[in-house]
Amino acid sequence: MDKPTHLIEFETMVLGRHIYLNTPRSRGGDGRLDRSAYILLSRILMEGPMSIGQLSDAFGLDASTLNRQTAAMLRAGLVERIPDPEGGIARKFRVTAEGERRLDTHRAESVRGLEKVVADWTPEEVAAFAAYLKRFNAGIEHLDGRPWPRP
């Protein structure tokens, strides 16, 4: 653990554990989103309606995985299938009002949790951490070839 990259590896592993354990997620129909729904809804909302093929390209997942995930989201009323607004053959998934409401609720809970973690940080420290995290993610996306759209 003498190299900074070793520390980054370790700390990102721990971060992943904390996020998984502490992020609001679906538990017995309480209306919370599971991790895959949270991520898919976020992407569709940023990009607009997306087909299974577009989702596959965006996430590097096979169509069967995405079919299972989107089927669950359809059953939950989080997305709906629509004809391609640009006239293409493939139907696309669009976030419903219920999906957007639940995503907003989930995101607000996540932000409240993060605000507790950084409560004793200065605004400059929070901004610097956000900038480094964005740069770190952008580096991963560059190597992976799948950039994530940002507001």
N, C-alpha and C positions, 0 to 999 in steps of 0.2 A: 504494500500500500504506500510505497514511497513516491510513486509518480502521480501527478495530478489526474491523469486519465484513469488511473485505478480508483482514485477517490470519486471521480465523476461516475464511473461504472457502478460503484457501490452505492452512491447516493441516489442514482436514478433507479436502481433496484429497490431501495428502501422507499423512494417516492412512489413507485408503482404499487408497492404493497399498501402504503397509506391511502393512496387514492382509491384502490380497489376496496379496501376495508371501510373507508369513511365516506365514499361518494354515495349519495342517495341512489338506491336501486330498487327494482321491483321486488316487493315482498308481499306475496299473498293478496294481490289486487288492490294495493293501497294507492294506486295511481302513479307510482314512481316509475321512471324509465330504467330499463336495463342498459348496460354499457353500450351494446351494439345499436340500440334504438337511439340513444343520445347522440352517438357519433354520426349515424346515418341521417337522422333528422337535421343535425347541424349542417352537414354537407349539402343536403338537398335544399335547405333553406338558403344557403349561401349561393348555390349554383342555379337554382331553379329546378324545374322538373327534370328528372334523370331516369334513363332506362337501366335495366339490369346490366347491359353491356357497358354503359357509361360508369355505373357504380363499380363494376368489376375493374375497369381501367383505373378509376380513381383510388381504389383501395387495394388492388392487387389480390383480390379474392376471387375464387371460382364462382360461377353462376349458381351452382347448387347451394352453396353457403348463403349467398345473397337472396336466393329464392326463399329459403327457410326464414331468414331474418325479415324480409319484406312481407312474407305471408303473415308472420306474427304481428307485424305493424299494421297490416291491413285489418286483421281480426280485431285489433285493439282500437281501430278507428284513428290511427295516427297519420296514415297516408291514404291516398286514393289513387287508383290507376286512371290515367287520362290519355286520350289520343295525343300524339306528339304535336305540340303547338306549331312546330315548324314543318309539319306535313310528312314526317318520316313514318316508316312502317311500325316500328317498335312503340309499344305503349310506355308511358313514363309514370313515375311516381311523383306525386305532389303532396306536400305536407298539408294536412287538414287544419282547420281552426283548432280542433282538440289537440292535435299533435303540436301545434305551435304553442298553445297554452301550457301543455305539460312540459315542453322543452323549456319555456321561459321559467316555469316554476322550478324545475330541476336546476337550471343554470343559476337562478337566484339563490337557491339553497347552497350550491357549490361556492358561489361568491361569498355568501355569508360565512361559510366555513373558512375560506381563505382569509377573509378579513380578520377572523379571530387569530389565525396563525401569525399574521403580520401586524397585529395590533400594536406591538411595541417597536416596530420598524419606523424609520423616518420615511416621509413620502419619497425622498430621493432614493433610499434603499429599495423601496417597492418598485419604483420606476426602473431602476438599474437592473433588478432581478428580472422584471418583465422583459426588458430589452435583451438581456442575455439569453433568456429562455426562448424568445422569438428567434434570435440568431442561431441558437442551438438547433431548434426545430427546422429552421430554414436550411441549415447545413445537412441535416438528415434527409429532408425532402429533395435537396439538390442531388445527393448521391443516389437516392431511390428513384429519382425521375418523376415523382408524383407530388408536385407542389400543392399545398392546401390553400384555397382561396382565403384571403383575409379582408376584413372590412376596411 
